Amino acid sequence: MTAPHQSLSDLLRQPGVIALLAFNAAYLLAATVVAASRKNGEFAFYLVVMLLLGAVVIAVHRRVNLSRGVLWGLSIWGLAHMAGGLVSVPEGWPINGDIRVLYSLWLIPDYLKYDHIVHAFGFGVTTWLCWQGLRRILADHAQQPVESIRPTLGMLTLVMAAGMGFGAMNEVVEFVATLMMPETNVGGYINTGWDLVSNLTGCLLAAVLIRIRYL
């Protein structure tokens, strides 16, 4: 029961795909206009990363047939990421650092930032994506319907580790950004540590929700 690779025309005929693509194109275009008006060179770097990630997601979707929940989750994460670096925060709102954008905003001063929420959400969705990919691989190998594969503790541990691994890769990308553009808003060692804690929180929550769904 190996799932065939879907053609791009087949993907476009799936319900909701056009709306999904339009949503992503709209916020990327808006972000590009804002970044260009501010001569924000950092955005150009992240735009390339976003386009590469979009191509990877399309390739995975053609093979795995990701759920609409995962696809919309990834799209909302992309929007939150673009907004985090480009949407200004009003004077008087608590921020971490000197750059007044959403990524610097304290939601609970000294405890919880917008950045933490975006990391937890994004890598929670990534863990969910990894589960759907693993489930497809196991179903194909066993020649069984994908719905018959239920999450075990070992499987959930594996997809959590995969989600954390992608989170660590994100930190590498941010590190490269600091080397190329010293005036970024990435932050230092403490910021990286809290990013990883946020990633772990999102991955763990995703694993719990996946398990609950199969009870």
Stockholm file with secondary structure:
# STOCKHOLM 1.0

chainA/1-215         MTAPHQSLSDLLRQPGVIALLAFNAAYLLAATVVAASRKNGEFAFYLVVMLLLGAVVIAVHRRVNLSRGVLWGLSIWGLAHMAGGLVSVPEGWPINGDIRVLYSLWLIPDYLKYDHIVHAFGFGVTTWLCWQGLRRILADHAQQPVESIRPTLGMLTLVMAAGMGFGAMNEVVEFVATLMMPETNVGGYINTGWDLVSNLTGCLLAAVLIRIRYL
#=GR chainA/1-215 SS CCCCCCCHHHHHTSTTHHHHHHHHHHHHHHHHHHHHHTTCHHHHHHHHHHHHHHHHHHHHHHHHCCCHHHHHHHHHHHHHHHHHHHSBCCTTSCBSSSCCBGGGBEEETTTEEHHHHHHHHHHHHHHHHHHHHHHHHHHHHHTCCGGGCCCCHHHHHHHHHHHHHHHHHHHHHHHHHHHHCTTCSCCCHHHHHHHHHHHHHHHHHHHHHHHHHTC
#=GC SS_cons         CCCCCCCHHHHHTSTTHHHHHHHHHHHHHHHHHHHHHTTCHHHHHHHHHHHHHHHHHHHHHHHHCCCHHHHHHHHHHHHHHHHHHHSBCCTTSCBSSSCCBGGGBEEETTTEEHHHHHHHHHHHHHHHHHHHHHHHHHHHHHTCCGGGCCCCHHHHHHHHHHHHHHHHHHHHHHHHHHHHCTTCSCCCHHHHHHHHHHHHHHHHHHHHHHHHHTC
//
